[in-house]
Structures are given as structure tokens and as C-alpha cells.
């Protein structure tokens, strides 16, 4: 597993072009733009990349906006690492099931 980190949206978009990740852990607040808007950009250009929003803001409207922007998951910070792992496993097991269904 290779892990990359970006300090802002601009850097994230640059790394996306060269790194081609399978999963992005996204915060809602970034220094230069909204993580929700960045998620929308990423999913528009790279629909197969999974984006999991991790945030300290537990507002229903953020969860709804994240879904509209194409986020694959939404977790509030402060939960256990097991929650994060379970969500990631769920994201990729669902993708594997969809691929299997398409082949049948």
C-alpha cells in the first residue's frame, strides 16, 4: 500500500493525475476550497476513485451534500479506526460485487 498526502485541494488534484489512487480520505475543510466541492471535481474526472469524507462536523446537511457531490462514504471523526476500516472494506466489497454482477 502506498499513501500520499496533500495539504490543499490544488495539491490533491495534482497528485491525483500522477498517483491515481483507489481511495481518498477527504476532509470537508481545506485551506483553499471545500472538500465537498473537491470531491465533486474528483468524481467528475475520476468516477472510479472512492472518496470517503472524514469530518468533525456532524451535520445532516453535510452528509446530504457529500452524497450529492458523489462521496462514497461519510464518517464523523472521533469514531474508532474499526469504523473507518469497516467503511473502506464495505466500499471495496460493494465495488467487487458490482464487477462480478456485470460479468455475469
KOLZA-426333 format. One record per residue (C-alpha): residue number from 1; y, z, x. Coordinates in Angstrom, 2 decimals. Example, Ala and Ser with C-alpha at 12.3 -4.5 7.8 and 13.67 -1.06 7.14 Angstrom:
(1 (-4.50 7.80 12.30)) (2 (-1.06 7.14 13.67)) 
END
This chain:
(1 (0.00 0.00 0.00)) (2 (3.46 -0.89 1.26)) (3 (6.50 0.97 -0.06)) (4 (10.06 -0.33 0.17)) (5 (13.25 1.43 -0.89)) (6 (16.62 0.06 -1.96)) (7 (19.82 2.08 -2.10)) (8 (21.52 -0.05 -4.77)) (9 (20.98 -2.98 -7.11)) (10 (22.14 -5.63 -4.67)) (11 (19.69 -4.47 -2.03)) (12 (16.92 -4.25 -4.64)) (13 (17.44 -7.88 -5.67)) (14 (17.43 -8.99 -2.03)) (15 (14.19 -7.11 -1.33)) (16 (12.64 -8.48 -4.50)) (17 (12.96 -12.01 -3.11)) (18 (11.19 -11.24 0.16)) (19 (8.90 -8.33 -0.68)) (20 (7.51 -9.46 -4.09)) (21 (6.38 -6.02 -5.34)) (22 (3.86 -5.31 -8.07)) (23 (5.70 -2.19 -9.21)) (24 (9.31 -0.99 -9.16)) (25 (10.27 2.62 -9.84)) (26 (13.80 2.36 -11.23)) (27 (16.45 5.00 -11.81)) (28 (18.94 4.43 -14.63)) (29 (21.94 5.31 -12.47)) (30 (22.51 3.26 -9.34)) (31 (25.62 3.22 -7.15)) (32 (26.63 -0.32 -8.07)) (33 (25.14 -1.02 -11.51)) (34 (22.96 0.25 -14.31)) (35 (19.26 0.43 -13.58)) (36 (18.71 -0.79 -17.13)) (37 (20.73 -3.96 -16.51)) (38 (18.98 -4.43 -13.17)) (39 (15.63 -4.10 -14.96)) (40 (16.68 -6.86 -17.35)) (41 (17.60 -9.13 -14.40)) (42 (14.33 -8.39 -12.63)) (43 (12.17 -9.01 -15.70)) (44 (14.02 -12.27 -16.43)) (45 (13.31 -13.70 -12.99)) (46 (10.03 -11.86 -12.25)) (47 (8.26 -11.10 -15.55)) (48 (5.00 -10.04 -13.86)) (49 (6.63 -7.23 -11.88)) (50 (6.05 -3.88 -13.56)) (51 (9.21 -1.76 -13.90)) (52 (8.84 1.95 -14.57)) (53 (12.07 3.78 -15.39)) (54 (12.24 7.31 -13.94)) (55 (15.27 9.24 -15.10)) (56 (16.67 12.71 -15.51)) (57 (18.23 11.65 -18.82)) (58 (16.03 12.34 -21.81)) (59 (17.99 10.43 -24.45)) (60 (16.21 8.32 -27.08)) (61 (18.84 5.59 -26.74)) (62 (18.00 5.22 -23.02)) (63 (14.31 4.84 -23.84)) (64 (15.13 2.24 -26.52)) (65 (17.47 0.34 -24.21)) (66 (14.89 0.42 -21.43)) (67 (12.36 -1.18 -23.77)) (68 (14.88 -3.86 -24.82)) (69 (15.60 -4.58 -21.14)) (70 (11.91 -5.18 -20.51)) (71 (10.90 -1.94 -18.80)) (72 (7.15 -1.45 -18.83)) (73 (7.38 2.34 -18.94)) (74 (9.82 5.25 -19.19)) (75 (9.33 8.74 -17.78)) (76 (11.71 11.67 -17.53)) (77 (11.98 13.19 -14.06)) (78 (10.64 16.67 -13.70)) (79 (7.21 15.83 -15.02)) (80 (4.14 16.11 -12.87)) (81 (3.07 13.49 -10.35)) (82 (-0.07 13.17 -12.50)) (83 (2.11 11.82 -15.33)) (84 (3.54 9.18 -13.03)) (85 (0.10 8.22 -11.74)) (86 (-1.29 8.05 -15.27)) (87 (1.57 5.78 -16.36)) (88 (1.11 3.48 -13.35)) (89 (-2.65 3.31 -13.94)) (90 (-2.00 2.52 -17.60)) (91 (0.43 -0.27 -16.73)) (92 (-2.04 -1.96 -14.44)) (93 (-5.17 -1.36 -16.52)) (94 (-3.44 -2.93 -19.52)) (95 (-2.49 -5.93 -17.36)) (96 (-6.09 -6.24 -16.18)) (97 (-7.35 -6.11 -19.78)) (98 (-4.86 -8.82 -20.82)) (99 (-6.02 -11.03 -17.95)) (100 (-9.65 -10.55 -18.95)) (101 (-8.83 -11.37 -22.60)) (102 (-7.01 -14.56 -21.54)) (103 (-10.07 -15.71 -19.56)) (104 (-12.49 -15.20 -22.49)) 
END
